[in-house]
Amino acid sequence: MTVRNMLRTGAVAVAVALALSACGGGGVPSDAAANVAGDADQLGGQAAVDAMTTLYDAAKAAGKTEVVVYGPGENDKVEVYKAFQKRFPAIKVTGEYLVGPQLASKINQEFGSGKHIADLVQGGDTTVAAQLVEKRYAAFAPVTAATLGKEYQDPGGIVYAASGSIMGILYNTEKVPAADAPKSWRDLVDPKWKGKMVLDDATKNGAVAGTFSRMLHDGRYDDAFLSGLAGQEIHWVASGPVAGQAVATGEFAMAPVYPYSFYLRDKAKNAPVNLVFPVEGGNQVSPHYLGLVEGAPHPDAAKLLMTWLFTPEGQKAVADAGYAPTMPNAPNVNGLPPLSTMDQLKPFAIADVNAAQAAYLAKSKQIFGKG
């Protein structure tokens, strides 16, 4: 929406003036005021509109209008950032796909050199928890995240998860009829799947290790369940995308733990695959925590993006990209109920993640014959 279009009616002109007044502006409206006026419901209320307008104007005034985001989901979130940039056209967002040790190494190098590139990290709990200990993030509490569930933030008010990666069971539709596909995690130990499954390494941090450790933490699954999976002669590969490719080509029938966002990417390439959400017995949602990097080169623009991601508009963009929105009652992906009402595997408090994951990884080498 442009200023010219909005000035066609006096009512909207008044809305613009009010927004400017709230932000301490003068007689010339910023394009932020133009783009958010009248859209308070989509943006989380007037206080959110005021906060985002102030951050937008500050970023432009400082000439720091970029945001660089590191994380494992950045290849999937291009459309999310396009929606943000449509709302705030002066800001450019660049996401860089980095996972686990690669992400940690890149951040550590930037702190070691003092030459910061990343503004935000949007990563899984194991990566972000370790960086919290190392004090890699600055405190910032988005006004739009005020009602976020405690399970999606750390008690210190440093990192907040705007989205989560939902795990499902991927299968090849030419190898497995829909009626025969597993419906729950426990179906995976059926002898008929022996030798027909492929997974990325369950003994290293990642989606599979995160899911299996949460199963044990949940209490509905135990070592015997994982041992049953180990007896299924699973073929281990280096990463989730490699596992997905092996299912898409029909080399294997199924990848028992697979991110929904990856599945959307595969379907876009017309791969003969489908994905089952094992909602019975606890679904696994891996939170992607947002952390404002200490010393971020574009702090106001980064805070603006972080704030927008928790708005109804931002949460819809997240869901459209195949990630589960974390705000209470936000519409979920693929017709699933909101996370706040789903039966999920019991989450870790982020302060407990490092110890719990270390204990799981030590155990996993024994269970999966890699000790």
C-alpha positions in Angstrom: 0.0 0.0 0.0 1.5 3.4 -1.0 1.0 6.8 0.6 -0.7 8.1 -2.6 -3.3 5.3 -2.4 -4.0 5.8 1.2 -4.6 9.5 0.9 -7.6 8.8 -1.3 -9.8 8.8 1.8 -9.7 11.1 4.7 -10.2 8.2 7.1 -7.1 6.5 6.1 -5.2 9.8 6.1 -6.2 10.2 9.8 -4.9 6.7 10.5 -1.6 7.5 9.0 -1.4 10.7 11.1 -2.2 8.8 14.2 0.5 6.2 13.5 3.0 8.9 12.9 2.1 10.7 16.1 2.5 7.4 18.1 5.9 7.0 16.6 7.0 10.5 17.3 7.2 11.4 13.6 6.8 14.8 11.9 4.7 15.8 9.0 6.2 13.5 6.4 5.1 9.8 6.8 7.6 7.0 6.6 6.9 4.2 4.2 6.5 2.0 7.3 3.7 4.2 8.5 2.1 3.9 5.0 2.5 0.1 4.9 1.2 -0.7 8.4 -1.7 1.9 8.8 -5.0 0.1 9.1 -3.3 -3.3 9.4 -2.9 -3.5 13.2 -4.9 -6.8 13.3 -2.4 -8.5 11.0 0.5 -7.1 12.8 -0.4 -7.8 16.4 -2.0 -4.6 17.6 -1.2 -0.9 17.7 1.7 -1.3 20.1 3.4 -3.7 17.7 2.7 -1.3 14.8 4.4 1.5 16.7 7.4 -0.6 17.7 7.9 -1.9 14.2 7.6 1.6 12.6 10.1 2.9 15.1 12.6 0.1 14.3 12.1 0.5 10.6 12.7 4.3 10.7 15.8 3.8 12.9 17.3 1.2 10.5 16.8 3.5 7.5 18.2 6.5 9.4 21.3 4.6 10.3 21.7 3.3 6.8 21.7 -0.3 8.1 18.9 -1.9 6.1 20.1 -5.4 5.7 19.4 -8.5 7.8 21.6 -11.6 7.6 20.1 -14.8 9.1 22.0 -18.0 9.7 20.2 -21.3 10.2 19.1 -24.8 9.0 15.8 -23.6 7.5 17.0 -20.7 5.5 16.6 -22.4 2.1 12.9 -22.8 2.8 12.2 -19.3 4.1 12.7 -17.2 1.0 9.0 -16.6 0.7 8.8 -15.7 4.3 11.3 -12.9 3.8 9.6 -11.8 0.6 6.4 -11.2 2.7 8.4 -9.3 5.2 10.1 -7.2 2.5 6.7 -6.4 1.0 5.7 -4.9 4.3 9.0 -3.2 4.9 10.5 -2.6 1.4 13.6 -0.8 2.4 14.9 -3.9 4.3 16.8 -6.7 2.5 16.9 -10.1 4.2 19.5 -12.7 3.3 19.3 -16.2 4.7 22.3 -18.5 4.7 21.8 -22.2 5.1 24.0 -23.5 7.9 23.5 -26.5 10.2 24.9 -27.8 13.4 28.7 -27.7 13.6 28.9 -25.5 10.5 26.7 -22.9 12.0 28.5 -22.9 15.3 31.9 -22.7 13.6 30.8 -19.7 11.5 29.5 -17.8 14.5 32.6 -18.6 16.5 34.9 -17.4 13.6 33.0 -14.1 13.5 33.4 -13.5 17.2 37.0 -14.5 17.0 37.8 -12.0 14.3 35.4 -9.3 15.5 34.0 -9.0 12.0 30.3 -9.8 12.4 28.2 -10.7 9.3 25.2 -12.5 11.0 22.5 -10.4 12.6 20.2 -13.3 13.6 20.6 -17.0 14.2 17.4 -19.1 13.6 18.5 -22.5 14.7 17.6 -25.7 16.5 17.8 -26.0 20.3 21.1 -27.9 20.5 23.0 -25.2 18.5 21.3 -22.2 20.1 21.6 -23.6 23.6 25.4 -24.0 23.3 25.7 -20.4 22.0 23.6 -19.2 24.9 26.2 -20.6 27.2 28.9 -18.8 25.2 26.9 -15.5 25.4 26.6 -15.1 21.7 23.2 -13.3 21.8 22.0 -10.0 23.0 18.8 -9.6 25.0 15.8 -8.6 22.9 12.1 -9.3 23.8 9.8 -8.7 20.8 6.6 -7.0 21.9 4.7 -9.4 19.6 6.0 -12.5 21.5 4.5 -11.4 24.8 2.0 -14.4 24.8 4.4 -17.0 23.4 4.4 -20.2 25.4 7.2 -20.7 27.9 8.3 -23.9 26.1 9.4 -21.7 23.1 11.6 -19.2 24.9 14.4 -19.3 27.4 13.8 -17.9 30.9 16.5 -15.2 30.5 14.5 -13.5 27.7 17.3 -14.0 25.1 16.0 -16.4 22.5 12.5 -17.0 21.2 11.2 -19.6 18.7 8.9 -18.2 16.0 8.6 -21.5 14.2 9.2 -25.2 14.5 10.2 -27.9 12.1 7.5 -30.6 12.1 8.7 -34.2 11.6 6.8 -36.9 9.7 7.3 -40.3 8.1 8.2 -40.0 4.4 7.4 -42.8 2.1 7.5 -43.6 -1.6 4.0 -43.8 -3.0 5.1 -46.2 -5.7 6.5 -48.6 -3.1 4.0 -48.2 -0.3 0.2 -47.9 -0.7 -1.3 -45.1 1.4 -3.3 -47.7 3.4 -0.2 -49.6 4.3 1.9 -46.6 5.3 2.9 -46.3 9.0 0.5 -44.1 11.0 2.5 -43.8 14.2 6.1 -44.1 15.5 5.4 -47.5 16.9 4.4 -48.8 13.5 8.1 -48.4 12.4 9.2 -51.5 14.3 6.8 -53.7 12.3 9.0 -56.5 10.7 7.7 -55.7 7.3 9.8 -52.6 7.2 13.1 -54.3 7.9 15.8 -53.3 5.5 13.5 -50.8 3.8 14.2 -47.6 5.7 16.9 -44.9 5.4 17.8 -42.2 7.9 20.5 -39.6 8.5 22.8 -40.5 11.3 21.0 -40.9 14.6 24.3 -40.6 16.6 25.0 -37.0 15.6 23.0 -33.8 16.3 20.3 -33.3 13.8 16.6 -33.9 13.1 16.8 -37.7 13.8 18.8 -37.4 17.0 16.6 -34.6 18.2 13.5 -36.7 17.6 14.9 -39.8 19.3 16.1 -37.9 22.3 12.7 -36.3 22.7 11.1 -39.7 22.5 13.1 -40.9 25.5 12.5 -37.6 27.3 8.8 -37.9 26.7 8.6 -41.2 28.6 6.2 -42.9 26.2 9.2 -44.5 24.5 12.3 -46.2 25.9 15.6 -47.8 25.0 13.8 -50.9 24.0 11.9 -49.0 21.3 15.1 -47.5 19.9 16.7 -50.9 20.0 13.7 -52.3 18.0 14.4 -49.6 15.4 18.1 -50.5 15.4 17.1 -54.1 14.6 15.3 -52.9 11.4 18.5 -52.7 9.5 18.2 -49.0 8.8 20.5 -47.7 6.1 22.4 -44.6 7.4 23.3 -41.6 5.3 24.9 -38.3 5.8 21.9 -35.9 5.9 18.1 -35.6 5.7 18.1 -34.4 2.0 20.2 -37.5 1.1 17.7 -39.7 2.8 14.8 -38.0 1.0 16.5 -38.5 -2.3 16.9 -42.2 -1.6 13.1 -42.5 -0.9 12.2 -40.3 -3.9 14.2 -42.6 -6.3 12.7 -45.7 -4.8 16.0 -47.0 -3.4 14.3 -47.2 0.0 10.6 -47.2 0.8 10.7 -44.9 3.8 12.5 -42.3 5.8 11.0 -42.6 9.3 12.0 -39.0 10.5 11.7 -36.3 7.9 11.0 -32.5 8.1 7.7 -31.4 6.5 9.5 -28.4 4.9 11.9 -30.9 3.1 8.8 -32.8 1.9 7.3 -29.7 0.4 10.6 -29.2 -1.5 10.5 -32.8 -2.8 6.9 -32.5 -3.9 7.7 -29.3 -5.8 10.0 -31.5 -7.8 7.2 -34.0 -8.5 8.9 -36.7 -6.4 6.5 -39.7 -5.8 6.4 -39.2 -2.0 3.9 -38.6 0.8 4.4 -37.7 4.4 2.5 -39.0 7.5 2.2 -36.9 10.6 2.3 -39.4 13.5 0.0 -37.3 15.7 -0.9 -40.3 17.8 1.8 -40.9 20.4 3.3 -37.4 20.2 4.4 -35.5 17.2 7.9 -34.1 17.1 8.3 -30.3 16.5 11.8 -29.0 16.7 11.8 -25.3 17.7 13.9 -22.9 15.6 15.0 -20.3 18.1 15.8 -16.7 17.1 18.8 -15.1 18.7 19.9 -11.5 18.0 23.7 -11.8 17.6 25.7 -9.7 20.1 27.4 -7.1 17.9 25.0 -7.6 15.0 25.9 -5.1 12.2 22.2 -4.3 11.5 20.5 -4.4 14.9 17.4 -2.4 14.2 16.5 -4.2 11.0 17.2 -7.5 12.8 14.9 -6.6 15.6 12.2 -5.6 13.1 12.3 -8.9 11.4 12.3 -10.8 14.7 9.3 -8.7 15.9 7.4 -9.3 12.6 7.9 -13.0 12.7 5.6 -13.3 15.8 2.8 -11.3 14.2 -0.3 -13.0 12.7 1.1 -12.0 9.3 4.5 -13.4 10.0 3.1 -16.6 11.5 1.0 -17.2 8.4 4.1 -16.7 6.2 5.9 -19.3 8.3 3.1 -21.8 8.0 3.0 -21.3 4.2 6.7 -22.2 4.1 6.0 -25.5 5.8 7.0 -24.6 9.4 4.8 -24.7 12.4 3.9 -21.3 13.9 4.5 -21.2 17.6 2.2 -18.4 18.7 -0.9 -19.6 20.6 -3.8 -20.6 18.3 -1.8 -19.6 15.1 -3.1 -21.7 12.1 -0.8 -24.6 11.6 0.5 -26.2 8.4 -1.5 -28.7 6.2 -4.7 -28.4 8.3 -3.0 -29.6 11.5 -4.3 -28.2 14.7 -2.4 -25.3 16.3 0.8 -26.4 18.2 -0.8 -25.2 21.4 -3.5 -27.9 21.1 -1.4 -30.8 19.6 -0.1 -33.8 21.4 3.6 -33.2 21.1 6.6 -35.1 22.5 7.5 -33.5 25.8 9.9 -30.6 25.0 13.2 -29.9 26.7 13.7 -26.6 28.6 16.4 -24.9 26.6 18.6 -24.7 29.7 18.5 -28.6 29.8 19.1 -29.3 26.2 22.9 -29.6 26.2 23.0 -32.2 29.0 20.1 -34.2 27.7 21.4 -34.3 24.2 24.9 -35.3 25.4 23.4 -38.2 27.4 21.3 -39.3 24.4 24.3 -39.2 21.9 26.4 -41.3 24.3 23.6 -43.9 24.5 22.8 -43.8 20.8 26.2 -45.1 19.8 25.5 -48.2 21.8 21.9 -48.7 20.6 22.7 -48.2 16.9 25.9 -50.2 16.9 28.3 -47.3 16.5 29.9 -47.4 19.9 
